[in-house]
Amino acid sequence: MAARVAHLEADNARLRRLLDESGTPDGLRHGLRDTLAMLRAVLRLSAETAETVDGYATHLEGRLDAIARVRVAADTFGEVSLHTLISDELMIHLIREGEQATLAGPTVRLRPKAAQLMALAVHELCSNAIEHGAFGLSKGGVDVTWVVAGAGASPPGDLTLVWKESGGAGVAQPSRRGFGMQVLTEMLSYELRATVALAFEPDGLRCTVTCPLIPRIGRLVEDERADEGGDPG
């Protein structure tokens, strides 16, 4: 496994050098370098937290796919709808909105790096719910809600997202810090200045993520028609 990780990291470094030498426009180069840095972190953390080679390969593929879907879903300015990001990740796991999942919240568009991190977090929550939580049970489900404090104010306040599982038989706090736990408690905290609260309740996991909705993270869209085609500034 170590040799494979070293090989992938060497490829990553080679791509970064090519970007610097290719004359790629500054904005695009910056975005691609952020993505490569994210991939490197995912490779390293996946290797450090994997218990088996097969588990490493399976989980790594899912995580890389989650990042790739963000780039596909991005608009002209690289922004991604929070609702779309969550819905797409659920659909990949065959969880349909309105059946085992409900989503509710205002229109929030995330900047590329924030979207990739949030996609990773949602991917880990989905995977955990399938393996250990509500999605592994016939009557299990999840409610995902988000609010923006001070909507209508300029600038708006914090974005708070709540992932609440139900219909489960209760979940215990894990005995080891896996990849998902590190994404939620370390990467989101460092990169998005987020606070994350995990509650292992009798009915299932509750995860609350709160981060400042500042320009480098995302923005609240209060008039979608006026926003269409507009520069996010």
C-alpha positions, 0 to 999 in steps of 0.5 A: 500500500505504501508503494502505491501511495508514493506512486500516486503522490509522485504523479500528483507532484508531477501534475503540479509542476506541469501546471506551473510550466504550462502557462495556464491562466492564474485563476484556473491554475490556482483552482487546479492546484487546490484540487491536487492538494485536496487529492494529496490529502485524501490519498495520505489520510486514506492510507493512514486510516485504512485497515486493509488494502481492499478497504483502502482501494474501495473507500479511496475510489468513492472519495475521489469520485465525490471530489470529481462530482463537484467539478462536474456540478460546478457552474461557470464560476466554479460554484456548486449548489449545496442542495445539488451537492448533497442530492448527487451524493445521496443518489450515488448511494441509491438514496432518493430525496423524498424517500429515505432522505429529506433536504431543506434549506435556502439556496447556498452556492459554495466556492470550489474548495469549500464544495469539495470539502463539503462533498467529502464530508457528506460522502463520509456521512452517507457511507457511515449511514450505509455501513453502520447507521440509518441507511442500513435499515429498512425504516431508516432515513436522514433529514438534512437541513441548513440555515443561514443566520441573518438572512437578508443582512449584509453580509449574512452570518453563519451557515449551519447544516444538520445531518440527522439520522432516524429509524436506527437502533442507536449508534456508538461513538467509534473507538478509532478516528477513521477518515470520516472523523478526520474530515469532519473534525479536522479538515472542515475546522482547518479549511472552513473555520467550521465547528462540528458537533457529533451526537450519537443518539438512540435514534441515530447520528446527528452531525451539526456543521457550522461555518462562516458564510464568507466569500471564500466559502460561499454565498446565500442566493436570495433571488435565484432569477436575478442571480442567473448568469451573474458574476458572484463577485 
